Amino acid sequence: MNKNICCIGAGYIGGPTMAVIAKYCPDRTIMVVDINQKRIDAWNSDHLPIYEPGLDELVKKYRGKNLFFSTNSVEAIKACDIIFVGVNTPTKTFGRGAGYASDLQYWEATARNIAAAANGDKIVVEKCTLPVRTATAMERILSEHKEYHFDVISNPEFLAEGSAIRDLEQPDRVLIGGHQTPEGLKAVERIADIYAAWVPREKILTTNVWSSELTKLAANAMLAQRISSINAFSALCEETGADIDEVAMAMGLDKRIGPAFLKSGPGFGGSCFKKDILNLVYMCESYGLQKVADYWRQVVLINDYQQERLLSNILKTMFNTVANKKIAIFGFAFKANTGDTRESPAIAICHMLLEEHAQLAITDPKALTHAQEDLKGYPGNIVFTADPYEAAKDADAIVVLTEWDLFKTLDYERIFKVMRKPAFCFDARNCLDAVKLKQIGFQFRGIGKPSSDSTETAGH
Ligand SMILES: NC(=O)c1ccc[n+]([C@@H]2O[C@H](COP(=O)([O-])OP(=O)(O)OC[C@H]3O[C@@H](n4cnc5c(N)ncnc54)[C@H](O)[C@@H]3O)[C@@H](O)[C@H]2O)c1
């Protein structure tokens, strides 16, 4: 067996993960392949297809040395005995399980490609997030190939977009699941060896393959649940006069709870949380665990509710109408430091505002191209600009949807002057200086913040 590594799928996971492996494993050749020619061309150009802090430098340093991007998956599968699979596994939009189950067509096509091109024994590593027991299906497809032996390993990725390179270089843990057979354990060890080039051995956990597959879904469900929990409390804060940031801070000091992921906002986005929870719900239902399915479904429902609540607050504050009013949307990415807009709360919120006949001026430092695609064909008056001052010109309101540092450092006196009055600011990330903006003259509303009609004595 050789030490070369192939990764099928050059997306948000495949690209950054392989760039970091290339850095720490100079003795290995890394080949990243994709069916999307445009994406591969971008990986080979000066304008990478995704934005991640630190990614540009890394790719430019190792590309052409031990890191290669191409569309030739057959050549890569033949050249490499270790094959990571990082293709997309979106929510199914058709047939049985539509809206919940994972669409495994890309993943299955990949398994068939591996079987067709294999020229020797291979270790196939599931990097994508998959329903539990998917490894069995992959093994069945691969086992059609009688000549060679395939080990299927689960190695879910826990990186967060926006801090992908840091998370890959200093992971909390690396999880590798394999069959508890002599061959399975050997394959797990070979994958562990890759990470051991930079990750301390005690942080490399090995488990059985099903535990590893389920851990990824469970981790995302728990993280999303924390966001929905804090957002549910934000609704109660607005009614009672409590302040969500104070509640979160005081609650997070309890070591059993901890401070991470207690920031209220417009709801979670990104390609993973919603799809993974819905997949979990579908799996629970298929095992007859209806109560468990209902429990996790509620996490997604609260997320939708948070976005509807934001719209209701905007309408209520702006005299129950935004028709023909210009609203400046500050931020379209699903969080700061990424250009990714998949499942961004901004999409739903902009749709709702357009349905109310608002005119939108959208600004974002990295996500404008995706924003244009996401809102393409949607009827309404929308302009896109990289300049936040231009977006705010003649606007009735600003709605902050992404917590970019850039938005925290703008000259809000200048912005206030060019806006229509009263000038509203809805900070759905609680990232601006509320006191200062109120002093400037803004009608300011945060999420989970006491409004003027809630008092310290409200409540029961
Ligand atoms: N994005 C994240 O933060 C994140 C984090 C952890 C896990 N994951 C999981 O990783 C997987 C990939 O996510 P992503 O965000 O990188 O997706 P992505 O859509 O950015 O990338 C997937 C790539 O796979 C390619 N592809 C599809 N079928 C192919 C085939 N047969 N051969 C070659 N290439 C093919 C697509 O063209 C695409 O470029 C998903 O299962 C996701 O749940 C993502």
The ligand as an SDF file (V2000), in Angstrom:
LIG
                    3D

 44 48  0  0  0  0  0  0  0  0999 V2000
  -19.1280   22.6210    5.4300 N   0  0  0  0  0  0  0  0  0  0  0  0
  -18.8830   22.2540    6.6770 C   0  0  0  0  0  0  0  0  0  0  0  0
  -18.6320   23.0690    7.5650 O   0  0  0  0  0  0  0  0  0  0  0  0
  -18.9050   20.7860    7.0560 C   0  0  0  0  0  0  0  0  0  0  0  0
  -18.4210   20.4150    8.3190 C   0  0  0  0  0  0  0  0  0  0  0  0
  -18.3970   19.0770    8.6460 C   0  0  0  0  0  0  0  0  0  0  0  0
  -18.8730   18.1300    7.7530 C   0  0  0  0  0  0  0  0  0  0  0  0
  -19.3570   18.5150    6.5510 N   0  0  0  0  0  0  0  0  0  0  0  0
  -19.8500   17.4680    5.6410 C   0  0  0  0  0  0  0  0  0  0  0  0
  -18.9110   17.2930    4.5940 O   0  0  0  0  0  0  0  0  0  0  0  0
  -19.5910   16.9640    3.3770 C   0  0  0  0  0  0  0  0  0  0  0  0
  -19.1840   17.9530    2.3110 C   0  0  0  0  0  0  0  0  0  0  0  0
  -19.5920   19.2510    2.7210 O   0  0  0  0  0  0  0  0  0  0  0  0
  -19.0640   20.5420    1.9650 P   0  0  0  0  0  0  0  0  0  0  0  0
  -19.5830   21.7150    2.7170 O   0  0  0  0  0  0  0  0  0  0  0  0
  -17.6120   20.4330    1.7160 O   0  0  0  0  0  0  0  0  0  0  0  0
  -19.8570   20.3810    0.5620 O   0  0  0  0  0  0  0  0  0  0  0  0
  -19.5880   21.1400   -0.8080 P   0  0  0  0  0  0  0  0  0  0  0  0
  -20.8680   21.1450   -1.5390 O   0  0  0  0  0  0  0  0  0  0  0  0
  -18.8700   22.4240   -0.5730 O   0  0  0  0  0  0  0  0  0  0  0  0
  -18.5470   20.1810   -1.5810 O   0  0  0  0  0  0  0  0  0  0  0  0
  -18.8590   18.9300   -2.0710 C   0  0  0  0  0  0  0  0  0  0  0  0
  -18.1710   18.7420   -3.4110 C   0  0  0  0  0  0  0  0  0  0  0  0
  -18.3320   17.3870   -3.8290 O   0  0  0  0  0  0  0  0  0  0  0  0
  -18.3770   17.3910   -5.2470 C   0  0  0  0  0  0  0  0  0  0  0  0
  -18.9270   16.1220   -5.7560 N   0  0  0  0  0  0  0  0  0  0  0  0
  -20.1950   15.6550   -5.6830 C   0  0  0  0  0  0  0  0  0  0  0  0
  -20.2740   14.4360   -6.2500 N   0  0  0  0  0  0  0  0  0  0  0  0
  -19.0320   14.1140   -6.6990 C   0  0  0  0  0  0  0  0  0  0  0  0
  -18.4850   12.9810   -7.3580 C   0  0  0  0  0  0  0  0  0  0  0  0
  -19.2240   11.9220   -7.6700 N   0  0  0  0  0  0  0  0  0  0  0  0
  -17.1600   13.0170   -7.6620 N   0  0  0  0  0  0  0  0  0  0  0  0
  -16.3890   14.0820   -7.3400 C   0  0  0  0  0  0  0  0  0  0  0  0
  -16.8620   15.1730   -6.6940 N   0  0  0  0  0  0  0  0  0  0  0  0
  -18.1660   15.2010   -6.3790 C   0  0  0  0  0  0  0  0  0  0  0  0
  -19.2550   18.5970   -5.5770 C   0  0  0  0  0  0  0  0  0  0  0  0
  -19.0570   19.0200   -6.9120 O   0  0  0  0  0  0  0  0  0  0  0  0
  -18.7480   19.6160   -4.5330 C   0  0  0  0  0  0  0  0  0  0  0  0
  -17.7330   20.4520   -5.0490 O   0  0  0  0  0  0  0  0  0  0  0  0
  -21.0750   16.9600    3.7080 C   0  0  0  0  0  0  0  0  0  0  0  0
  -21.4790   15.6560    4.0380 O   0  0  0  0  0  0  0  0  0  0  0  0
  -21.1510   17.8170    4.9620 C   0  0  0  0  0  0  0  0  0  0  0  0
  -22.2300   17.4800    5.7770 O   0  0  0  0  0  0  0  0  0  0  0  0
  -19.3630   19.8230    6.1730 C   0  0  0  0  0  0  0  0  0  0  0  0
  1  2  1  0
  2  3  2  0
  2  4  1  0
  4  5  1  0
  4 44  2  0
  5  6  2  0
  6  7  1  0
  7  8  2  0
  8  9  1  0
  8 44  1  0
  9 10  1  0
  9 42  1  0
 10 11  1  0
 11 12  1  0
 11 40  1  0
 12 13  1  0
 13 14  1  0
 14 15  2  0
 14 16  1  0
 14 17  1  0
 17 18  1  0
 18 19  2  0
 18 20  1  0
 18 21  1  0
 21 22  1  0
 22 23  1  0
 23 24  1  0
 23 38  1  0
 24 25  1  0
 25 26  1  0
 25 36  1  0
 26 27  1  0
 26 35  1  0
 27 28  2  0
 28 29  1  0
 29 30  1  0
 29 35  2  0
 30 31  1  0
 30 32  2  0
 32 33  1  0
 33 34  2  0
 34 35  1  0
 36 37  1  0
 36 38  1  0
 38 39  1  0
 40 41  1  0
 40 42  1  0
 42 43  1  0
M  CHG  2   8   1  16  -1
M  END
$$$$
